[in-house]
Amino acid sequence: MSEVKNPVLPGLNQPAPDFEAKTTYGVKKLSDYKGKWLVLFSHPADFTPVCTTEFIAFAKHHPEFQALNCELLGLSIDSYYSHVAWVRNIKEKFGVEITFPIIEDLSMKVANAYGMIQPGASDTSAVRSTYIIDDKGILRAMVYYPMTNGRSIPEFLRLIKALQTSDEHKVATPEGWQPGDQVIVPPPADADAANAREGEGYECVDWYFCKKDL
């Protein structure tokens, strides 16, 4: 196994690291997802309880991701054969079919490119990291969880909806935003724009804090 160094994280709003890897659905490359959003997520190991709950949740929400023009792609530092056996076990024991690919990353090449290996948490397993990549291949969000605690899959759905809303309408979204809620108007760029803000028809608490309906 290659030596583990301090992780080098990819940059937000920069092109996501390219990859080509064997998966349970054949060889996959980042370019295969061009034109679609992608949730790339790592897990510590196959046949572990917390990871099993996460994969079941991702599978159950897969159609909701697809409705957002988004696909799912899992990864762990396990073999293709381990992945296949685990997927079959989940279907047999839990009645849930895993309908998205899982990367075999025994070389840790993809994991290292994305900063999934965290010395101090584990030197040979990927932590629970999640990367949201947009339809142009740009990394838009990274979320890390510890080994002991599972992710909330609905939060990633919410975040993708928020990111897509921000892109389409050039707005920001407040804490806990859900579709249908008001959005935040970007602050004025200069003093003249700040003076004019109150007359622009927004719901304002102050010149820098204004909301609107979409």
Buried (B, 14 or more C-beta within 10 A) or exposed (E): EEEBEEBEEBEEEEEBBEBEBBBBEEEBEBEBBEEBBBBBBBBBBBEBEBBBBBBBBBBEBBEBBBEBBBBBBBBBBBBBEBBBBBBEEBEEEEEBEBBBBBBBBBEBBBBBBBBBBBEEBBEEBBBBBBBBBBBEBBBBBBBBBEBEEBBEBEEBBBBBBBBBBBEEEEBBBEEEBEEEBBBBBEEBEEEEEBEEBEEEEBEBEEBEBBBBEE
